[in-house]
Amino acid sequence: MARLVVQNAVRQAVRDAGCNCAGNFADSLSDRVSALVKDAVTRAQANGRKTVQSRDL
């Protein structure tokens, strides 16, 4: 699956919090987001919907 987070935005958010960001952090975050999306889609389909909603998270 394609990268689902914007690396520069992630790095800036980490910097704004006063920390440094490892090079692989955005990739790991994107993997987590992909898993969340997949689970939300599965839940929506299980409930007979084609629209994924916030409650599916």
N, CA, C and O atoms as a printed pandas DataFrame, in Angstrom:
     atom_number atom_name residue_name chain_id  residue_number  x_coord  y_coord  z_coord
0              1         N          MET        A               1    0.848   -1.178    0.000
1              2        CA          MET        A               1    0.000    0.000    0.000
2              3         C          MET        A               1    0.893    1.240    0.000
3              4         O          MET        A               1    2.006    1.223    0.525
4              5         N          ALA        A               2    0.390    2.290   -0.587
5              6        CA          ALA        A               2    1.137    3.540   -0.676
6              7         C          ALA        A               2    1.308    4.172    0.706
7              8         O          ALA        A               2    0.572    3.872    1.646
8              9         N          ARG        A               3    2.285    5.039    0.794
9             10        CA          ARG        A               3    2.499    5.765    2.049
10            11         C          ARG        A               3    1.283    6.630    2.339
11            12         O          ARG        A               3    0.805    7.362    1.473
12            13         N          LEU        A               4    0.792    6.537    3.562
13            14        CA          LEU        A               4   -0.438    7.236    3.932
14            15         C          LEU        A               4   -0.204    8.453    4.811
15            16         O          LEU        A               4   -1.159    9.116    5.215
16            17         N          VAL        A               5    1.037    8.753    5.109
17            18        CA          VAL        A               5    1.335    9.938    5.909
18            19         C          VAL        A               5    2.342   10.801    5.149
19            20         O          VAL        A               5    3.131   10.294    4.351
20            21         N          VAL        A               6    2.307   12.079    5.400
21            22        CA          VAL        A               6    3.253   13.003    4.776
22            23         C          VAL        A               6    4.454   13.119    5.708
23            24         O          VAL        A               6    4.348   13.632    6.822
24            25         N          GLN        A               7    5.597   12.633    5.229
25            26        CA          GLN        A               7    6.781   12.555    6.070
26            27         C          GLN        A               7    7.180   13.914    6.641
27            28         O          GLN        A               7    7.522   14.007    7.820
28            29         N          ASN        A               8    7.142   14.963    5.831
29            30        CA          ASN        A               8    7.530   16.289    6.334
30            31         C          ASN        A               8    6.595   16.770    7.436
31            32         O          ASN        A               8    7.041   17.395    8.398
32            33         N          ALA        A               9    5.308   16.486    7.303
33            34        CA          ALA        A               9    4.345   16.896    8.333
34            35         C          ALA        A               9    4.584   16.133    9.629
35            36         O          ALA        A               9    4.479   16.698   10.718
36            37         N          VAL        A              10    4.905   14.854    9.507
37            38        CA          VAL        A              10    5.192   14.040   10.693
38            39         C          VAL        A              10    6.441   14.566   11.385
39            40         O          VAL        A              10    6.455   14.756   12.601
40            41         N          ARG        A              11    7.476   14.796   10.611
41            42        CA          ARG        A              11    8.728   15.299   11.200
42            43         C          ARG        A              11    8.519   16.647   11.890
43            44         O          ARG        A              11    9.057   16.884   12.971
44            45         N          GLN        A              12    7.745   17.517   11.269
45            46        CA          GLN        A              12    7.491   18.830   11.863
46            47         C          GLN        A              12    6.714   18.701   13.164
47            48         O          GLN        A              12    7.005   19.405   14.131
48            49         N          ALA        A              13    5.734   17.812   13.199
49            50        CA          ALA        A              13    4.956   17.605   14.426
50            51         C          ALA        A              13    5.847   17.096   15.547
51            52         O          ALA        A              13    5.692   17.499   16.700
52            53         N          VAL        A              14    6.774   16.216   15.215
53            54        CA          VAL        A              14    7.700   15.698   16.223
54            55         C          VAL        A              14    8.631   16.815   16.691
55            56         O          VAL        A              14    8.878   16.961   17.889
56            57         N          ARG        A              15    9.145   17.599   15.752
57            58        CA          ARG        A              15   10.018   18.730   16.115
58            59         C          ARG        A              15    9.282   19.739   16.988
59            60         O          ARG        A              15    9.841   20.252   17.957
60            61         N          ASP        A              16    8.027   20.023   16.643
61            62        CA          ASP        A              16    7.227   20.972   17.419
62            63         C          ASP        A              16    7.029   20.495   18.853
63            64         O          ASP        A              16    6.835   21.303   19.761
64            65         N          ALA        A              17    7.079   19.184   19.050
65            66        CA          ALA        A              17    6.939   18.612   20.393
66            67         C          ALA        A              17    8.280   18.575   21.121
67            68         O          ALA        A              17    8.357   18.119   22.261
68            69         N          GLY        A              18    9.342   19.059   20.459
69            70        CA          GLY        A              18   10.644   19.146   21.094
70            71         C          GLY        A              18   11.482   17.891   21.000
71            72         O          GLY        A              18   12.406   17.708   21.792
72            73         N          CYS        A              19   11.183   17.020   20.050
73            74        CA          CYS        A              19   11.936   15.771   19.895
74            75         C          CYS        A              19   12.507   15.677   18.487
75            76         O          CYS        A              19   12.160   16.458   17.601
76            77         N          ASN        A              20   13.384   14.710   18.306
77            78        CA          ASN        A              20   13.935   14.402   16.996
78            79         C          ASN        A              20   13.190   13.210   16.416
79            80         O          ASN        A              20   12.585   12.426   17.147
80            81         N          CYS        A              21   13.241   13.083   15.099
81            82        CA          CYS        A              21   12.492   12.033   14.403
82            83         C          CYS        A              21   13.466   11.124   13.661
83            84         O          CYS        A              21   14.244   11.590   12.829
84            85         N          ALA        A              22   13.423    9.832   13.962
85            86        CA          ALA        A              22   14.257    8.859   13.262
86            87         C          ALA        A              22   13.777    8.731   11.820
87            88         O          ALA        A              22   12.604    8.965   11.528
88            89         N          GLY        A              23   14.668    8.368   10.939
89            90        CA          GLY        A              23   14.349    8.268    9.525
90            91         C          GLY        A              23   13.245    7.292    9.187
91            92         O          GLY        A              23   12.509    7.498    8.222
92            93         N          ASN        A              24   13.120    6.237    9.962
93            94        CA          ASN        A              24   12.124    5.208    9.657
94            95         C          ASN        A              24   10.804    5.409   10.400
95            96         O          ASN        A              24    9.895    4.590   10.265
96            97         N          PHE        A              25   10.684    6.473   11.172
97            98        CA          PHE        A              25    9.472    6.690   11.964
98            99         C          PHE        A              25    8.236    6.870   11.085
99           100         O          PHE        A              25    7.194    6.275   11.359
100          101         N          ALA        A              26    8.338    7.680   10.039
101          102        CA          ALA        A              26    7.184    7.936    9.171
102          103         C          ALA        A              26    6.733    6.653    8.474
103          104         O          ALA        A              26    5.534    6.443    8.290
104          105         N          ASP        A              27    7.672    5.798    8.087
105          106        CA          ASP        A              27    7.308    4.526    7.456
106          107         C          ASP        A              27    6.549    3.637    8.429
107          108         O          ASP        A              27    5.550    3.019    8.059
108          109         N          SER        A              28    7.011    3.569    9.658
109          110        CA          SER        A              28    6.322    2.764   10.670
110          111         C          SER        A              28    4.943    3.336   10.977
111          112         O          SER        A              28    3.986    2.585   11.160
112          113         N          LEU        A              29    4.839    4.648   11.035
113          114        CA          LEU        A              29    3.546    5.290   11.266
114          115         C          LEU        A              29    2.592    4.998   10.108
115          116         O          LEU        A              29    1.410    4.737   10.331
116          117         N          SER        A              30    3.092    5.039    8.889
117          118        CA          SER        A              30    2.273    4.733    7.725
118          119         C          SER        A              30    1.768    3.291    7.774
119          120         O          SER        A              30    0.626    3.021    7.402
120          121         N          ASP        A              31    2.611    2.365    8.231
121          122        CA          ASP        A              31    2.188    0.968    8.386
122          123         C          ASP        A              31    1.054    0.860    9.394
123          124         O          ASP        A              31    0.094    0.120    9.178
124          125         N          ARG        A              32    1.163    1.595   10.489
125          126        CA          ARG        A              32    0.106    1.594   11.512
126          127         C          ARG        A              32   -1.195    2.159   10.955
127          128         O          ARG        A              32   -2.271    1.616   11.202
128          129         N          VAL        A              33   -1.091    3.253   10.204
129          130        CA          VAL        A              33   -2.273    3.868    9.600
130          131         C          VAL        A              33   -2.910    2.897    8.602
131          132         O          VAL        A              33   -4.134    2.779    8.551
132          133         N          SER        A              34   -2.095    2.208    7.816
133          134        CA          SER        A              34   -2.614    1.215    6.870
134          135         C          SER        A              34   -3.408    0.136    7.583
135          136         O          SER        A              34   -4.475   -0.264    7.118
136          137         N          ALA        A              35   -2.891   -0.334    8.710
137          138        CA          ALA        A              35   -3.587   -1.362    9.488
138          139         C          ALA        A              35   -4.909   -0.825   10.029
139          140         O          ALA        A              35   -5.915   -1.535   10.019
140          141         N          LEU        A              36   -4.915    0.417   10.500
141          142        CA          LEU        A              36   -6.154    1.030   10.989
142          143         C          LEU        A              36   -7.195    1.142    9.878
143          144         O          LEU        A              36   -8.374    0.861   10.095
144          145         N          VAL        A              37   -6.758    1.548    8.700
145          146        CA          VAL        A              37   -7.673    1.680    7.567
146          147         C          VAL        A              37   -8.241    0.315    7.189
147          148         O          VAL        A              37   -9.444    0.173    6.971
148          149         N          LYS        A              38   -7.374   -0.677    7.116
149          150        CA          LYS        A              38   -7.820   -2.029    6.764
150          151         C          LYS        A              38   -8.859   -2.538    7.763
151          152         O          LYS        A              38   -9.886   -3.088    7.366
152          153         N          ASP        A              39   -8.597   -2.358    9.039
153          154        CA          ASP        A              39   -9.542   -2.792   10.075
154          155         C          ASP        A              39  -10.864   -2.032    9.985
155          156         O          ASP        A              39  -11.930   -2.617   10.177
156          157         N          ALA        A              40  -10.800   -0.740    9.696
157          158        CA          ALA        A              40  -12.017    0.064    9.582
158          159         C          ALA        A              40  -12.851   -0.374    8.381
159          160         O          ALA        A              40  -14.077   -0.439    8.463
160          161         N          VAL        A              41  -12.190   -0.672    7.275
161          162        CA          VAL        A              41  -12.898   -1.147    6.084
162          163         C          VAL        A              41  -13.575   -2.478    6.379
163          164         O          VAL        A              41  -14.732   -2.684    6.010
164          165         N          THR        A              42  -12.867   -3.374    7.038
165          166        CA          THR        A              42  -13.426   -4.678    7.397
166          167         C          THR        A              42  -14.655   -4.509    8.272
167          168         O          THR        A              42  -15.659   -5.191    8.068
168          169         N          ARG        A              43  -14.590   -3.612    9.237
169          170        CA          ARG        A              43  -15.724   -3.387   10.140
170          171         C          ARG        A              43  -16.919   -2.800    9.395
171          172         O          ARG        A              43  -18.057   -3.207    9.626
172          173         N          ALA        A              44  -16.663   -1.848    8.506
173          174        CA          ALA        A              44  -17.752   -1.249    7.734
174          175         C          ALA        A              44  -18.428   -2.304    6.856
175          176         O          ALA        A              44  -19.655   -2.356    6.777
176          177         N          GLN        A              45  -17.634   -3.134    6.207
177          178        CA          GLN        A              45  -18.190   -4.184    5.361
178          179         C          GLN        A              45  -18.977   -5.198    6.179
179          180         O          GLN        A              45  -20.024   -5.673    5.740
180          181         N          ALA        A              46  -18.485   -5.529    7.352
181          182        CA          ALA        A              46  -19.181   -6.479    8.223
182          183         C          ALA        A              46  -20.538   -5.937    8.666
183          184         O          ALA        A              46  -21.452   -6.702    8.975
184          185         N          ASN        A              47  -20.656   -4.614    8.691
185          186        CA          ASN        A              47  -21.915   -3.974    9.070
186          187         C          ASN        A              47  -22.766   -3.613    7.854
187          188         O          ASN        A              47  -23.736   -2.864    7.973
188          189         N          GLY        A              48  -22.405   -4.145    6.685
189          190        CA          GLY        A              48  -23.188   -3.934    5.477
190          191         C          GLY        A              48  -23.079   -2.551    4.878
191          192         O          GLY        A              48  -23.973   -2.121    4.148
192          193         N          ARG        A              49  -21.997   -1.843    5.172
193          194        CA          ARG        A              49  -21.809   -0.486    4.650
194          195         C          ARG        A              49  -20.631   -0.442    3.695
195          196         O          ARG        A              49  -19.688   -1.223    3.819
196          197         N          LYS        A              50  -20.693    0.478    2.743
197          198        CA          LYS        A              50  -19.562    0.733    1.856
198          199         C          LYS        A              50  -18.839    2.012    2.257
199          200         O          LYS        A              50  -17.779    2.329    1.718
200          201         N          THR        A              51  -19.413    2.737    3.196
201          202        CA          THR        A              51  -18.820    3.983    3.664
202          203         C          THR        A              51  -18.143    3.744    5.006
203          204         O          THR        A              51  -18.779    3.318    5.970
204          205         N          VAL        A              52  -16.857    4.021    5.054
205          206        CA          VAL        A              52  -16.103    3.896    6.303
206          207         C          VAL        A              52  -16.326    5.174    7.103
207          208         O          VAL        A              52  -16.174    6.279    6.581
208          209         N          GLN        A              53  -16.683    5.016    8.361
209          210        CA          GLN        A              53  -16.983    6.157    9.218
210          211         C          GLN        A              53  -16.044    6.163   10.416
211          212         O          GLN        A              53  -15.355    5.179   10.687
212          213         N          SER        A              54  -16.026    7.276   11.123
213          214        CA          SER        A              54  -15.125    7.410   12.273
214          215         C          SER        A              54  -15.387    6.338   13.317
215          216         O          SER        A              54  -14.467    5.906   14.010
216          217         N          ARG        A              55  -16.622    5.912   13.431
217          218        CA          ARG        A              55  -16.945    4.881   14.428
218          219         C          ARG        A              55  -16.311    3.533   14.091
219          220         O          ARG        A              55  -16.262    2.650   14.948
220          221         N          ASP        A              56  -15.824    3.356   12.862
221          222        CA          ASP        A              56  -15.166    2.111   12.481
222          223         C          ASP        A              56  -13.746    2.021   13.022
223          224         O          ASP        A              56  -13.117    0.964   12.968
224          225         N          LEU        A              57  -13.254    3.117   13.534
225          226        CA          LEU        A              57  -11.927    3.100   14.138
226          227         C          LEU        A              57  -12.005    2.571   15.551
227          228         O          LEU        A              57  -10.985    2.478   16.233
